[in-house]
Amino acid sequence: MSAVEVLAGVDIVALRLSEEGMLQVLLLRRQREPYAEQWALPGVLVNGRCVDASLDAAAARALADKARLQPQYLEQVATVGNGVRDPRGWSLSTCYLALLAPDSVPQDENLRFVDLSLVTGGQQGLPFDHTQLVRLAAERLRGKSVYSSLPLYLLMPRFTVTEALTAFQACLGEPVQHTTLRGRLERMKAQGWISDTGEKNYPKMGRPQNLLEHRPQAVDAFIFDRSLLA
């Protein structure tokens, strides 16, 4: 790489909700230097030899080619760049947040999910500045979860209020009042973003719960009129 070249790419912070209600991030074992064999965020380089029509297209390619998963939600978070984040020289990276269905599973041994808290807390080290990118994406998710329906994209299309509560609490990192969330979901129902299926979920323990269906009316999330934590 010459001194005048700049590496450009996209990196994906892809999250899913575990059975225990914990957020997990997808990591990819690198196959080449730098940092061969280390676990990192999936990503791709962007240059004139790629067919990507846009950064969004490059992000979709990274998920399809590297992660082999289809996101339920994808959002650009930030672009970072400097001369030290990559040992090959000056580089730029556009970070994306991807929300996956809870039944998303790694396709081979070079992909794995780890608890998000292990990365943000520093117990799971990542190369480049990927730890910083994960923290930026987690902060974006938390901020938007206060006033939008974004956590619903971590659930299956059909879900219960209890499952929605679990998703919101995982994204916010703090308890949410059941009645407060139910009120927000009722507002979504009135706007056509949620519908009653007329069916029930029968858990192994506890009472049957009504199944709702998430029916997004736009590519983004539904915006609440008040903070969920108010």
PLY file of the C-alpha trace (Angstrom):
ply
format ascii 1.0
element vertex 230
property float x
property float y
property float z
element edge 229
property int vertex1
property int vertex2
end_header
0.00 0.00 0.00
1.49 3.34 -1.02
1.57 6.41 1.20
-1.14 8.11 -0.88
-3.65 5.27 -0.65
-6.44 5.14 1.92
-8.22 1.93 2.86
-12.00 2.31 2.98
-14.49 -0.23 4.19
-17.61 -0.99 6.19
-17.84 -2.92 9.46
-21.01 -4.50 10.82
-22.13 -4.65 14.43
-24.76 -7.39 14.06
-26.80 -8.09 17.19
-29.27 -10.78 18.19
-31.22 -11.53 21.37
-30.27 -14.79 23.10
-32.75 -17.22 24.67
-31.72 -15.77 28.04
-32.64 -12.26 26.89
-29.07 -11.01 26.47
-27.76 -9.04 23.51
-25.06 -10.85 21.54
-22.75 -9.57 18.80
-21.59 -11.56 15.78
-17.84 -12.02 15.35
-15.83 -13.41 12.43
-12.46 -15.16 12.70
-10.11 -13.35 10.31
-8.52 -15.52 7.65
-5.67 -13.19 6.66
-3.30 -10.60 8.04
-3.41 -8.28 9.76
-4.69 -10.03 12.88
-5.16 -13.43 11.24
-7.08 -15.91 13.43
-8.40 -13.16 15.71
-12.12 -12.54 16.20
-13.34 -9.28 14.67
-16.43 -7.60 13.24
-17.48 -8.81 9.79
-16.73 -6.23 7.12
-15.57 -5.61 3.57
-13.28 -3.17 1.79
-14.82 -0.65 -0.59
-12.91 0.48 -3.67
-13.22 0.96 -7.41
-12.94 -2.77 -8.04
-16.09 -3.54 -6.01
-19.56 -3.56 -7.51
-21.13 -1.76 -4.55
-23.38 1.08 -5.67
-23.35 2.67 -2.19
-22.19 2.18 1.38
-25.53 0.55 2.17
-24.91 -1.92 -0.65
-21.45 -2.65 0.75
-22.96 -3.28 4.18
-25.48 -5.67 2.67
-22.61 -7.44 0.88
-20.68 -7.77 4.14
-23.65 -9.40 5.81
-24.40 -11.68 2.88
-20.83 -12.71 2.04
-19.14 -12.67 5.45
-21.93 -13.25 7.95
-24.33 -15.04 5.56
-27.27 -13.53 7.41
-30.15 -11.28 6.45
-30.78 -8.40 8.87
-34.24 -7.30 9.95
-32.91 -3.76 10.37
-29.78 -1.97 9.13
-28.60 1.53 10.02
-25.43 3.53 9.43
-23.96 4.62 12.77
-20.71 6.51 12.17
-17.61 6.86 10.01
-14.20 6.80 11.70
-10.77 7.25 10.21
-7.14 7.82 11.14
-3.62 6.60 10.49
-3.37 4.20 13.41
-6.53 2.08 13.46
-5.12 -0.24 10.76
-1.45 -1.29 10.68
-1.52 -1.15 6.88
-1.90 2.63 6.92
-4.53 5.39 6.83
-8.04 3.93 6.78
-11.72 4.83 6.96
-14.53 2.63 8.19
-18.27 3.20 8.12
-19.91 1.31 10.96
-23.39 -0.19 10.60
-25.79 -1.51 13.21
-27.66 -4.63 12.09
-30.46 -6.23 14.10
-31.01 -9.95 13.55
-33.85 -12.33 14.32
-33.32 -14.37 17.50
-33.13 -17.61 15.51
-30.09 -16.39 13.52
-27.29 -18.95 13.85
-23.65 -18.93 12.66
-23.16 -20.74 9.36
-19.68 -22.14 10.08
-16.95 -22.40 12.71
-15.47 -19.04 11.70
-18.56 -17.20 12.93
-19.81 -16.98 16.49
-22.00 -14.88 18.75
-20.64 -13.56 22.05
-22.36 -11.56 24.75
-22.29 -7.86 23.89
-21.29 -7.02 27.46
-18.04 -8.99 27.08
-17.00 -6.75 24.19
-18.16 -3.42 25.61
-16.63 -4.35 28.97
-13.28 -5.26 27.41
-13.23 -8.96 28.39
-13.43 -9.95 24.71
-10.72 -8.02 22.91
-11.13 -7.12 19.24
-8.52 -5.92 16.70
-8.40 -2.56 14.93
-10.82 -0.19 16.70
-13.68 -2.68 16.59
-14.35 -2.42 20.33
-14.99 1.30 19.87
-17.31 0.59 16.93
-19.30 -1.90 19.00
-19.67 0.64 21.78
-20.84 3.30 19.31
-23.46 0.95 17.87
-24.64 -0.15 21.33
-24.97 3.49 22.36
-27.00 4.26 19.23
-29.30 1.30 19.92
-29.84 2.34 23.53
-30.51 5.96 22.60
-33.10 5.11 19.97
-34.76 2.43 22.12
-35.85 5.14 24.58
-38.20 6.73 22.06
-38.74 4.19 19.26
-39.77 0.61 18.54
-36.29 -0.40 17.35
-35.92 -3.37 19.78
-38.85 -5.12 18.08
-36.51 -5.87 15.16
-34.67 -8.26 17.52
-37.79 -10.42 17.81
-39.57 -12.79 15.49
-42.36 -11.07 13.50
-44.87 -12.63 15.90
-44.19 -11.89 19.54
-45.74 -11.43 22.98
-45.68 -8.36 25.20
-43.36 -10.23 27.57
-40.91 -10.89 24.73
-41.08 -7.23 23.72
-40.35 -6.23 27.33
-37.28 -8.49 27.33
-35.99 -6.91 24.10
-36.47 -3.34 25.30
-34.82 -4.03 28.66
-31.86 -5.70 26.93
-31.36 -2.68 24.65
-31.82 -0.10 27.40
-29.90 -1.94 30.09
-32.52 -1.12 32.71
-36.05 -2.15 33.73
-39.10 -0.94 31.81
-42.60 -0.76 33.25
-44.85 -3.41 31.70
-47.83 -1.05 31.57
-45.76 1.71 29.97
-44.57 -0.57 27.17
-48.07 -1.97 26.65
-49.33 1.57 26.14
-46.66 2.23 23.50
-47.57 -1.01 21.72
-51.24 -0.01 21.73
-50.25 3.26 20.05
-48.40 1.26 17.39
-51.45 -0.94 16.94
-53.63 2.11 16.31
-51.20 3.23 13.59
-51.12 -0.19 11.88
-47.58 -1.09 12.96
-48.81 -3.96 15.15
-51.80 -6.25 14.74
-53.48 -8.88 16.89
-53.09 -12.34 15.40
-55.96 -13.86 17.42
-53.55 -16.60 18.46
-51.83 -17.34 21.75
-48.39 -18.46 22.82
-48.38 -21.32 25.34
-45.18 -21.20 27.41
-44.00 -24.19 29.45
-44.75 -22.20 32.58
-47.20 -19.39 33.09
-50.41 -18.29 31.44
-51.02 -18.21 27.67
-50.15 -14.86 26.09
-51.61 -13.10 23.08
-49.46 -13.14 19.96
-48.93 -9.81 18.23
-47.47 -9.27 14.78
-44.95 -6.57 13.89
-45.98 -4.92 10.62
-43.58 -2.01 9.94
-45.05 0.73 7.79
-41.63 2.19 6.92
-37.97 1.13 6.77
-37.25 2.84 10.09
-38.77 2.32 13.53
-41.99 3.71 14.98
-41.41 6.90 17.01
-43.13 7.16 20.40
-44.66 10.44 21.57
-42.90 10.13 24.94
-39.81 8.50 26.38
-40.28 4.89 27.39
-38.47 5.68 30.64
-40.59 8.71 31.53
0 1
1 2
2 3
3 4
4 5
5 6
6 7
7 8
8 9
9 10
10 11
11 12
12 13
13 14
14 15
15 16
16 17
17 18
18 19
19 20
20 21
21 22
22 23
23 24
24 25
25 26
26 27
27 28
28 29
29 30
30 31
31 32
32 33
33 34
34 35
35 36
36 37
37 38
38 39
39 40
40 41
41 42
42 43
43 44
44 45
45 46
46 47
47 48
48 49
49 50
50 51
51 52
52 53
53 54
54 55
55 56
56 57
57 58
58 59
59 60
60 61
61 62
62 63
63 64
64 65
65 66
66 67
67 68
68 69
69 70
70 71
71 72
72 73
73 74
74 75
75 76
76 77
77 78
78 79
79 80
80 81
81 82
82 83
83 84
84 85
85 86
86 87
87 88
88 89
89 90
90 91
91 92
92 93
93 94
94 95
95 96
96 97
97 98
98 99
99 100
100 101
101 102
102 103
103 104
104 105
105 106
106 107
107 108
108 109
109 110
110 111
111 112
112 113
113 114
114 115
115 116
116 117
117 118
118 119
119 120
120 121
121 122
122 123
123 124
124 125
125 126
126 127
127 128
128 129
129 130
130 131
131 132
132 133
133 134
134 135
135 136
136 137
137 138
138 139
139 140
140 141
141 142
142 143
143 144
144 145
145 146
146 147
147 148
148 149
149 150
150 151
151 152
152 153
153 154
154 155
155 156
156 157
157 158
158 159
159 160
160 161
161 162
162 163
163 164
164 165
165 166
166 167
167 168
168 169
169 170
170 171
171 172
172 173
173 174
174 175
175 176
176 177
177 178
178 179
179 180
180 181
181 182
182 183
183 184
184 185
185 186
186 187
187 188
188 189
189 190
190 191
191 192
192 193
193 194
194 195
195 196
196 197
197 198
198 199
199 200
200 201
201 202
202 203
203 204
204 205
205 206
206 207
207 208
208 209
209 210
210 211
211 212
212 213
213 214
214 215
215 216
216 217
217 218
218 219
219 220
220 221
221 222
222 223
223 224
224 225
225 226
226 227
227 228
228 229
